[in-house]
Amino acid sequence: MTELLYCAEQPDARMPETAGGVLVRWLAADGSRVRAGQPLAEVRAEGRKDRVHSLATGTLHQQVRQGEALWPGFPVGLIE
């Protein structure tokens, strides 16, 4: 099983490493088959949108809901 962790991108040095985000929407349904590299979720952080990409091929199990707050290293899903 592969854990999907939210990792905030840092476009410049002014953005703190602890910057959080909010899950805007899932791009793949819970229980769907996904492939490595596929964008799975959209997250809004610091006024911009980031994406969480799949790290493996398998079945997606969502761990957070739309509108939930996320912090770097926070698990958003699992791929089995």
C-alpha positions in Angstrom: 0.0 0.0 0.0 1.3 3.5 -0.9 0.4 6.5 1.2 -0.4 9.8 -0.7 1.0 12.7 1.3 0.2 16.4 0.6 3.4 18.3 0.0 3.1 22.0 -0.5 5.1 23.3 -3.4 7.4 26.2 -2.5 7.5 28.7 -5.5 9.8 31.0 -3.6 11.6 31.3 -0.3 8.9 33.5 1.2 6.5 30.6 1.5 6.9 28.9 4.9 7.4 25.1 4.8 4.4 24.8 7.2 2.0 26.4 4.7 -1.3 24.4 4.6 -3.9 24.0 2.0 -7.5 23.0 1.5 -8.6 20.0 -0.7 -10.6 21.7 -3.5 -11.7 18.5 -5.3 -10.8 15.0 -6.1 -9.9 14.3 -9.8 -10.3 10.5 -9.4 -13.1 8.7 -7.7 -12.7 6.7 -4.5 -12.2 3.1 -5.4 -11.1 3.9 -8.9 -8.0 2.4 -10.6 -5.2 5.0 -11.0 -1.8 5.0 -12.5 1.5 6.4 -11.4 1.9 10.1 -12.2 -1.8 10.7 -12.6 -3.2 13.9 -10.9 -5.6 12.8 -8.2 -6.6 15.8 -6.2 -6.5 19.6 -6.4 -5.5 21.6 -3.4 -5.7 25.4 -2.9 -2.7 26.9 -0.9 -1.4 30.4 -0.6 -3.8 31.6 -3.3 -2.8 29.1 -6.0 -3.8 25.5 -6.8 -1.5 22.5 -6.3 -2.1 19.0 -7.4 -1.5 15.7 -5.6 -0.2 13.0 -8.0 -0.3 9.3 -7.7 2.9 7.7 -6.7 1.9 4.2 -7.8 -0.6 2.2 -9.9 -3.5 0.7 -8.1 -6.8 1.4 -6.4 -7.4 4.8 -4.8 -8.8 5.1 -1.3 -9.5 8.7 -0.4 -8.7 9.7 3.2 -10.0 13.3 3.2 -13.0 15.1 2.0 -13.5 18.2 -0.2 -13.0 21.3 2.0 -10.8 19.7 4.6 -7.6 21.5 5.6 -4.2 19.9 4.8 -0.7 20.4 6.1 2.6 19.2 4.4 3.0 15.5 5.1 -0.7 15.0 5.7 -2.0 11.7 4.2 -4.8 12.4 1.7 -5.2 8.9 0.4 -3.9 5.4 -0.1 -3.2 3.4 -3.2 -3.6 -0.3 -2.9 
